[in-house]
Amino acid sequence: MKKKETPEKKKKEPIYQNKTTLTVYLVLRALVTFVLVRAALRRDFESVFMCGLTLVLMILPSFFSHKLNVELPTTLEVIILLFIFAAEILGELNSFYVRVPNWDTMLHTLNGFLCAAIGFALVDLLNESDRFSFKLSPAYLALAAFCFSMTVGVLWEFFEYTGDRVMGWDMQKDTVVNSIYTVELDETRSNKVVAVKDIADVIIVHSDGSQEALGLGGYLDIGLIDTMKDLMVNFLGAVVFSIIGYFYVKEKGKGDFAAQFIPKVKREKKDEA
């Protein structure tokens, strides 16, 4: 009697196939888990939620890679993981947005670059697919990537504004300025701009008549300058990648630098008959 061959159990594949990406993922996951446990012991449930959200976000690149059957370059995967950690754990929970100068600016610049890469990849994948008849030129691909990145940037600012107005957050950070230009102070109501310069402080007059000087050294701009700066650096990041992507497609994928950021369709091996 021949022994029945038992089917071999398939080994469970790791979330990330590349060793470098997997190492970075495991290290960051361990750090996030540590922060989560510490927050839970302190009964800081807002931080617990943020850590849980971060853990979910960190597996999304791998999830979409498998679902869309695309191969993410190692460099792109690592940058996305570090970006998520820097934005949520360092930026939000450890107050790097306040403690580290230009932390928010750096992340928004990187966000513009990454979103342009993602937008470029999505359109390029459609461009290379046999299921679609349209073929975009390198210039239109670069333009589509740029527009995708800027759209994501604008939608994010909508989210920040909604959070500030509805939830009472302070996502659109304030800026202290020493001069303002407004038509609201024009007593003639003729749409003339009134300049208020050399502002040294802001004094709050409460409903009971009491006054409080904030000692800011200027006027408190509530979010406008921060929003415009975020969009400008997002624009810069999007332009940089769009130029890189343009030459990548024009040279038919020969650029080594751009290839580190652009996902490619996985080539499945055909089964032998």
C-alpha positions as YAML, in Angstrom:
chain: A
units: angstrom
residues:
- id: 1
  name: MET
  ca: [0.00, 0.00, 0.00]
- id: 2
  name: LYS
  ca: [1.32, 3.41, -0.93]
- id: 3
  name: LYS
  ca: [1.20, 6.03, 1.72]
- id: 4
  name: LYS
  ca: [-1.10, 8.88, 0.97]
- id: 5
  name: GLU
  ca: [0.82, 12.05, 0.34]
- id: 6
  name: THR
  ca: [-0.27, 14.77, 2.68]
- id: 7
  name: PRO
  ca: [-0.52, 18.15, 1.02]
- id: 8
  name: GLU
  ca: [2.12, 20.56, 2.23]
- id: 9
  name: LYS
  ca: [0.86, 23.48, 4.21]
- id: 10
  name: LYS
  ca: [1.46, 26.77, 2.52]
- id: 11
  name: LYS
  ca: [3.72, 29.02, 4.49]
- id: 12
  name: LYS
  ca: [2.12, 32.24, 5.49]
- id: 13
  name: GLU
  ca: [3.81, 35.03, 3.58]
- id: 14
  name: PRO
  ca: [5.01, 38.06, 5.55]
- id: 15
  name: ILE
  ca: [3.18, 41.34, 5.09]
- id: 16
  name: TYR
  ca: [6.17, 42.79, 3.27]
- id: 17
  name: GLN
  ca: [8.27, 40.55, 1.02]
- id: 18
  name: ASN
  ca: [11.41, 42.67, 0.89]
- id: 19
  name: LYS
  ca: [13.74, 42.18, 3.88]
- id: 20
  name: THR
  ca: [14.57, 45.86, 4.21]
- id: 21
  name: THR
  ca: [10.93, 46.91, 4.16]
- id: 22
  name: LEU
  ca: [9.96, 44.11, 6.53]
- id: 23
  name: THR
  ca: [12.68, 45.14, 9.00]
- id: 24
  name: VAL
  ca: [11.58, 48.77, 8.95]
- id: 25
  name: TYR
  ca: [7.94, 47.72, 9.34]
- id: 26
  name: LEU
  ca: [8.65, 45.44, 12.32]
- id: 27
  name: VAL
  ca: [10.77, 48.07, 14.09]
- id: 28
  name: LEU
  ca: [8.14, 50.78, 13.61]
- id: 29
  name: ARG
  ca: [5.34, 48.42, 14.62]
- id: 30
  name: ALA
  ca: [7.20, 47.57, 17.83]
- id: 31
  name: LEU
  ca: [7.63, 51.28, 18.63]
- id: 32
  name: VAL
  ca: [3.96, 52.01, 17.93]
- id: 33
  name: THR
  ca: [2.88, 49.04, 20.05]
- id: 34
  name: PHE
  ca: [5.04, 50.30, 22.93]
- id: 35
  name: VAL
  ca: [3.44, 53.75, 22.70]
- id: 36
  name: LEU
  ca: [-0.01, 52.13, 22.52]
- id: 37
  name: VAL
  ca: [0.56, 50.06, 25.68]
- id: 38
  name: ARG
  ca: [1.94, 53.05, 27.54]
- id: 39
  name: ALA
  ca: [-1.05, 55.17, 26.50]
- id: 40
  name: ALA
  ca: [-3.47, 52.41, 27.55]
- id: 41
  name: LEU
  ca: [-1.87, 52.22, 31.01]
- id: 42
  name: ARG
  ca: [-2.31, 55.97, 31.32]
- id: 43
  name: ARG
  ca: [-5.91, 55.64, 30.12]
- id: 44
  name: ASP
  ca: [-5.13, 58.02, 27.28]
- id: 45
  name: PHE
  ca: [-7.65, 56.55, 24.87]
- id: 46
  name: GLU
  ca: [-7.19, 59.25, 22.23]
- id: 47
  name: SER
  ca: [-3.54, 58.21, 21.89]
- id: 48
  name: VAL
  ca: [-4.58, 54.55, 21.89]
- id: 49
  name: PHE
  ca: [-6.89, 55.25, 18.96]
- id: 50
  name: MET
  ca: [-4.13, 57.13, 17.13]
- id: 51
  name: CYS
  ca: [-1.73, 54.21, 17.61]
- id: 52
  name: GLY
  ca: [-4.34, 51.76, 16.37]
- id: 53
  name: LEU
  ca: [-4.96, 53.93, 13.32]
- id: 54
  name: THR
  ca: [-1.21, 54.08, 12.67]
- id: 55
  name: LEU
  ca: [-0.92, 50.28, 12.77]
- id: 56
  name: VAL
  ca: [-3.74, 50.00, 10.23]
- id: 57
  name: LEU
  ca: [-2.20, 52.63, 7.95]
- id: 58
  name: MET
  ca: [1.14, 50.83, 8.02]
- id: 59
  name: ILE
  ca: [-0.30, 47.68, 6.43]
- id: 60
  name: LEU
  ca: [-2.20, 49.53, 3.70]
- id: 61
  name: PRO
  ca: [0.73, 49.72, 1.23]
- id: 62
  name: SER
  ca: [1.11, 45.94, 1.32]
- id: 63
  name: PHE
  ca: [-2.67, 45.44, 1.16]
- id: 64
  name: PHE
  ca: [-3.09, 47.57, -1.96]
- id: 65
  name: SER
  ca: [0.01, 46.03, -3.51]
- id: 66
  name: HIS
  ca: [-1.60, 42.58, -3.32]
- id: 67
  name: LYS
  ca: [-5.09, 43.76, -4.29]
- id: 68
  name: LEU
  ca: [-3.96, 45.78, -7.30]
- id: 69
  name: ASN
  ca: [-1.29, 43.24, -8.24]
- id: 70
  name: VAL
  ca: [1.45, 45.86, -8.31]
- id: 71
  name: GLU
  ca: [5.01, 45.77, -7.06]
- id: 72
  name: LEU
  ca: [5.98, 48.67, -4.81]
- id: 73
  name: PRO
  ca: [9.65, 49.67, -4.94]
- id: 74
  name: THR
  ca: [11.46, 49.20, -1.62]
- id: 75
  name: THR
  ca: [12.37, 52.88, -1.38]
- id: 76
  name: LEU
  ca: [8.75, 53.95, -1.82]
- id: 77
  name: GLU
  ca: [7.50, 51.45, 0.78]
- id: 78
  name: VAL
  ca: [10.07, 52.54, 3.36]
- id: 79
  name: ILE
  ca: [9.36, 56.24, 2.81]
- id: 80
  name: ILE
  ca: [5.60, 55.67, 3.18]
- id: 81
  name: LEU
  ca: [6.10, 53.76, 6.45]
- id: 82
  name: LEU
  ca: [8.44, 56.42, 7.84]
- id: 83
  name: PHE
  ca: [6.04, 59.15, 6.71]
- id: 84
  name: ILE
  ca: [3.12, 57.56, 8.58]
- id: 85
  name: PHE
  ca: [5.22, 57.15, 11.73]
- id: 86
  name: ALA
  ca: [6.59, 60.70, 11.50]
- id: 87
  name: ALA
  ca: [3.14, 62.22, 10.97]
- id: 88
  name: GLU
  ca: [1.08, 60.29, 13.53]
- id: 89
  name: ILE
  ca: [3.43, 59.13, 16.31]
- id: 90
  name: LEU
  ca: [6.13, 61.80, 16.23]
- id: 91
  name: GLY
  ca: [4.03, 64.67, 14.90]
- id: 92
  name: GLU
  ca: [0.74, 64.21, 16.76]
- id: 93
  name: LEU
  ca: [1.53, 62.19, 19.90]
- id: 94
  name: ASN
  ca: [5.02, 63.56, 20.58]
- id: 95
  name: SER
  ca: [4.18, 67.12, 19.50]
- id: 96
  name: PHE
  ca: [6.91, 67.38, 16.86]
- id: 97
  name: TYR
  ca: [4.60, 69.72, 14.94]
- id: 98
  name: VAL
  ca: [5.14, 72.24, 17.75]
- id: 99
  name: ARG
  ca: [8.56, 71.25, 19.08]
- id: 100
  name: VAL
  ca: [10.47, 70.81, 15.81]
- id: 101
  name: PRO
  ca: [10.62, 73.83, 13.48]
- id: 102
  name: ASN
  ca: [9.22, 73.17, 9.98]
- id: 103
  name: TRP
  ca: [8.25, 69.57, 10.83]
- id: 104
  name: ASP
  ca: [4.81, 70.13, 9.28]
- id: 105
  name: THR
  ca: [6.36, 71.82, 6.25]
- id: 106
  name: MET
  ca: [8.73, 68.92, 5.68]
- id: 107
  name: LEU
  ca: [5.92, 66.36, 5.83]
- id: 108
  name: HIS
  ca: [3.66, 68.34, 3.50]
- id: 109
  name: THR
  ca: [6.50, 68.62, 0.97]
- id: 110
  name: LEU
  ca: [7.06, 64.88, 1.18]
- id: 111
  name: ASN
  ca: [3.31, 64.31, 0.93]
- id: 112
  name: GLY
  ca: [3.19, 66.26, -2.31]
- id: 113
  name: PHE
  ca: [6.03, 64.15, -3.70]
- id: 114
  name: LEU
  ca: [4.50, 60.83, -2.61]
- id: 115
  name: CYS
  ca: [0.99, 61.65, -3.80]
- id: 116
  name: ALA
  ca: [2.38, 62.66, -7.18]
- id: 117
  name: ALA
  ca: [4.18, 59.31, -7.31]
- id: 118
  name: ILE
  ca: [0.97, 57.45, -6.46]
- id: 119
  name: GLY
  ca: [-1.09, 59.46, -8.96]
- id: 120
  name: PHE
  ca: [1.54, 58.92, -11.62]
- id: 121
  name: ALA
  ca: [1.60, 55.18, -10.94]
- id: 122
  name: LEU
  ca: [-2.20, 54.85, -11.11]
- id: 123
  name: VAL
  ca: [-2.42, 56.55, -14.49]
- id: 124
  name: ASP
  ca: [0.68, 54.76, -15.78]
- id: 125
  name: LEU
  ca: [-0.80, 51.39, -14.81]
- id: 126
  name: LEU
  ca: [-3.93, 52.24, -16.82]
- id: 127
  name: ASN
  ca: [-1.71, 53.42, -19.65]
- id: 128
  name: GLU
  ca: [0.07, 50.07, -19.77]
- id: 129
  name: SER
  ca: [-3.09, 47.96, -19.37]
- id: 130
  name: ASP
  ca: [-4.54, 46.16, -22.40]
- id: 131
  name: ARG
  ca: [-8.06, 46.68, -21.05]
- id: 132
  name: PHE
  ca: [-8.00, 50.41, -21.80]
- id: 133
  name: SER
  ca: [-7.59, 51.99, -25.19]
- id: 134
  name: PHE
  ca: [-6.20, 55.37, -24.23]
- id: 135
  name: LYS
  ca: [-2.48, 56.14, -24.13]
- id: 136
  name: LEU
  ca: [-1.28, 59.34, -22.49]
- id: 137
  name: SER
  ca: [1.91, 61.11, -23.47]
- id: 138
  name: PRO
  ca: [4.65, 61.66, -20.85]
- id: 139
  name: ALA
  ca: [3.58, 65.30, -20.48]
- id: 140
  name: TYR
  ca: [-0.05, 64.37, -19.77]
- id: 141
  name: LEU
  ca: [1.05, 61.67, -17.34]
- id: 142
  name: ALA
  ca: [3.13, 64.22, -15.45]
- id: 143
  name: LEU
  ca: [0.20, 66.67, -15.46]
- id: 144
  name: ALA
  ca: [-2.17, 63.98, -14.15]
- id: 145
  name: ALA
  ca: [0.27, 63.13, -11.36]
- id: 146
  name: PHE
  ca: [0.58, 66.81, -10.43]
- id: 147
  name: CYS
  ca: [-3.20, 67.33, -10.39]
- id: 148
  name: PHE
  ca: [-3.73, 64.19, -8.31]
- id: 149
  name: SER
  ca: [-1.21, 65.35, -5.72]
- id: 150
  name: MET
  ca: [-2.69, 68.85, -5.48]
- id: 151
  name: THR
  ca: [-6.22, 67.44, -5.18]
- id: 152
  name: VAL
  ca: [-5.15, 65.27, -2.26]
- id: 153
  name: GLY
  ca: [-3.47, 68.29, -0.67]
- id: 154
  name: VAL
  ca: [-6.60, 70.43, -1.01]
- id: 155
  name: LEU
  ca: [-8.85, 67.67, 0.34]
- id: 156
  name: TRP
  ca: [-6.54, 67.32, 3.34]
- id: 157
  name: GLU
  ca: [-6.82, 71.05, 4.06]
- id: 158
  name: PHE
  ca: [-10.62, 70.67, 3.86]
- id: 159
  name: PHE
  ca: [-10.33, 67.94, 6.47]
- id: 160
  name: GLU
  ca: [-8.16, 70.12, 8.72]
- id: 161
  name: TYR
  ca: [-10.58, 73.03, 8.42]
- id: 162
  name: THR
  ca: [-13.56, 70.80, 9.23]
- id: 163
  name: GLY
  ca: [-11.74, 69.35, 12.22]
- id: 164
  name: ASP
  ca: [-10.97, 72.82, 13.54]
- id: 165
  name: ARG
  ca: [-14.47, 74.21, 13.02]
- id: 166
  name: VAL
  ca: [-16.55, 71.19, 14.01]
- id: 167
  name: MET
  ca: [-14.38, 69.24, 16.45]
- id: 168
  name: GLY
  ca: [-12.47, 72.14, 17.99]
- id: 169
  name: TRP
  ca: [-9.06, 70.82, 16.93]
- id: 170
  name: ASP
  ca: [-6.12, 73.01, 15.95]
- id: 171
  name: MET
  ca: [-4.85, 71.28, 12.82]
- id: 172
  name: GLN
  ca: [-4.41, 74.50, 10.87]
- id: 173
  name: LYS
  ca: [-1.68, 75.96, 13.05]
- id: 174
  name: ASP
  ca: [-1.68, 79.63, 14.01]
- id: 175
  name: THR
  ca: [0.97, 82.15, 12.99]
- id: 176
  name: VAL
  ca: [1.96, 85.37, 14.76]
- id: 177
  name: VAL
  ca: [2.19, 88.33, 12.35]
- id: 178
  name: ASN
  ca: [2.91, 92.02, 12.92]
- id: 179
  name: SER
  ca: [0.72, 93.50, 10.19]
- id: 180
  name: ILE
  ca: [-2.61, 92.78, 8.54]
- id: 181
  name: TYR
  ca: [-4.41, 94.20, 5.49]
- id: 182
  name: THR
  ca: [-8.20, 94.14, 5.51]
- id: 183
  name: VAL
  ca: [-11.27, 95.86, 4.05]
- id: 184
  name: GLU
  ca: [-13.29, 94.94, 7.14]
- id: 185
  name: LEU
  ca: [-11.94, 98.02, 8.96]
- id: 186
  name: ASP
  ca: [-12.84, 100.40, 6.12]
- id: 187
  name: GLU
  ca: [-15.42, 102.72, 7.68]
- id: 188
  name: THR
  ca: [-16.52, 104.02, 4.28]
- id: 189
  name: ARG
  ca: [-17.47, 100.48, 3.20]
- id: 190
  name: SER
  ca: [-15.97, 101.21, -0.22]
- id: 191
  name: ASN
  ca: [-13.78, 98.11, -0.38]
- id: 192
  name: LYS
  ca: [-10.59, 99.99, 0.44]
- id: 193
  name: VAL
  ca: [-7.77, 98.05, 2.06]
- id: 194
  name: VAL
  ca: [-6.83, 99.25, 5.54]
- id: 195
  name: ALA
  ca: [-3.28, 98.46, 6.67]
- id: 196
  name: VAL
  ca: [-2.67, 97.81, 10.35]
- id: 197
  name: LYS
  ca: [1.07, 97.69, 11.01]
- id: 198
  name: ASP
  ca: [3.46, 97.32, 13.94]
- id: 199
  name: ILE
  ca: [1.07, 95.10, 15.91]
- id: 200
  name: ALA
  ca: [2.76, 94.26, 19.22]
- id: 201
  name: ASP
  ca: [0.10, 92.19, 20.98]
- id: 202
  name: VAL
  ca: [-3.47, 90.90, 21.02]
- id: 203
  name: ILE
  ca: [-5.84, 91.90, 23.82]
- id: 204
  name: ILE
  ca: [-8.96, 89.78, 24.35]
- id: 205
  name: VAL
  ca: [-12.02, 91.60, 25.72]
- id: 206
  name: HIS
  ca: [-14.36, 89.10, 27.39]
- id: 207
  name: SER
  ca: [-18.15, 89.44, 27.58]
- id: 208
  name: ASP
  ca: [-17.92, 90.58, 31.21]
- id: 209
  name: GLY
  ca: [-15.67, 93.47, 30.22]
- id: 210
  name: SER
  ca: [-12.45, 91.96, 31.55]
- id: 211
  name: GLN
  ca: [-9.39, 92.13, 29.33]
- id: 212
  name: GLU
  ca: [-6.49, 89.77, 28.80]
- id: 213
  name: ALA
  ca: [-3.25, 90.50, 26.95]
- id: 214
  name: LEU
  ca: [-1.89, 87.36, 25.29]
- id: 215
  name: GLY
  ca: [1.71, 88.53, 25.11]
- id: 216
  name: LEU
  ca: [2.22, 87.05, 21.65]
- id: 217
  name: GLY
  ca: [4.32, 89.84, 20.23]
- id: 218
  name: GLY
  ca: [1.89, 90.31, 17.34]
- id: 219
  name: TYR
  ca: [-1.48, 89.40, 15.83]
- id: 220
  name: LEU
  ca: [-2.65, 85.77, 15.85]
- id: 221
  name: ASP
  ca: [-3.45, 84.55, 12.34]
- id: 222
  name: ILE
  ca: [-5.69, 81.48, 12.78]
- id: 223
  name: GLY
  ca: [-4.62, 79.09, 10.09]
- id: 224
  name: LEU
  ca: [-4.59, 80.99, 6.78]
- id: 225
  name: ILE
  ca: [-0.81, 81.31, 6.50]
- id: 226
  name: ASP
  ca: [-0.29, 77.71, 7.62]
- id: 227
  name: THR
  ca: [-2.77, 76.44, 5.03]
- id: 228
  name: MET
  ca: [-1.22, 78.39, 2.17]
- id: 229
  name: LYS
  ca: [2.28, 77.33, 3.17]
- id: 230
  name: ASP
  ca: [1.17, 73.68, 3.25]
- id: 231
  name: LEU
  ca: [-0.32, 73.96, -0.24]
- id: 232
  name: MET
  ca: [2.78, 75.70, -1.58]
- id: 233
  name: VAL
  ca: [5.19, 73.03, -0.36]
- id: 234
  name: ASN
  ca: [2.76, 70.35, -1.56]
- id: 235
  name: PHE
  ca: [2.93, 72.09, -4.94]
- id: 236
  name: LEU
  ca: [6.73, 72.00, -4.80]
- id: 237
  name: GLY
  ca: [6.85, 68.28, -4.00]
- id: 238
  name: ALA
  ca: [4.33, 67.52, -6.75]
- id: 239
  name: VAL
  ca: [6.29, 69.51, -9.34]
- id: 240
  name: VAL
  ca: [9.56, 67.78, -8.45]
- id: 241
  name: PHE
  ca: [8.12, 64.31, -8.89]
- id: 242
  name: SER
  ca: [6.14, 65.22, -12.00]
- id: 243
  name: ILE
  ca: [9.37, 66.31, -13.68]
- id: 244
  name: ILE
  ca: [11.09, 63.08, -12.60]
- id: 245
  name: GLY
  ca: [8.13, 61.01, -13.83]
- id: 246
  name: TYR
  ca: [8.05, 62.83, -17.16]
- id: 247
  name: PHE
  ca: [11.63, 61.88, -17.99]
- id: 248
  name: TYR
  ca: [11.09, 58.36, -16.63]
- id: 249
  name: VAL
  ca: [8.28, 57.69, -19.13]
- id: 250
  name: LYS
  ca: [9.99, 59.56, -21.94]
- id: 251
  name: GLU
  ca: [13.06, 57.34, -21.53]
- id: 252
  name: LYS
  ca: [10.79, 54.27, -21.30]
- id: 253
  name: GLY
  ca: [11.59, 53.33, -17.70]
- id: 254
  name: LYS
  ca: [15.36, 53.63, -17.95]
- id: 255
  name: GLY
  ca: [15.74, 56.10, -15.09]
- id: 256
  name: ASP
  ca: [17.05, 54.31, -12.00]
- id: 257
  name: PHE
  ca: [16.14, 57.14, -9.62]
- id: 258
  name: ALA
  ca: [12.49, 57.44, -10.69]
- id: 259
  name: ALA
  ca: [12.11, 53.65, -10.71]
- id: 260
  name: GLN
  ca: [12.60, 53.68, -6.92]
- id: 261
  name: PHE
  ca: [9.29, 55.52, -6.51]
- id: 262
  name: ILE
  ca: [7.03, 54.18, -9.28]
- id: 263
  name: PRO
  ca: [5.05, 50.92, -8.73]
- id: 264
  name: LYS
  ca: [4.97, 48.39, -11.55]
- id: 265
  name: VAL
  ca: [2.51, 45.69, -12.56]
- id: 266
  name: LYS
  ca: [3.55, 42.27, -11.30]
- id: 267
  name: ARG
  ca: [4.38, 39.92, -14.14]
- id: 268
  name: GLU
  ca: [2.74, 36.57, -13.41]
- id: 269
  name: LYS
  ca: [4.51, 33.49, -14.66]
- id: 270
  name: LYS
  ca: [2.38, 31.38, -16.97]
- id: 271
  name: ASP
  ca: [1.83, 27.81, -15.87]
- id: 272
  name: GLU
  ca: [3.54, 25.26, -18.04]
- id: 273
  name: ALA
  ca: [1.18, 23.00, -19.91]
...
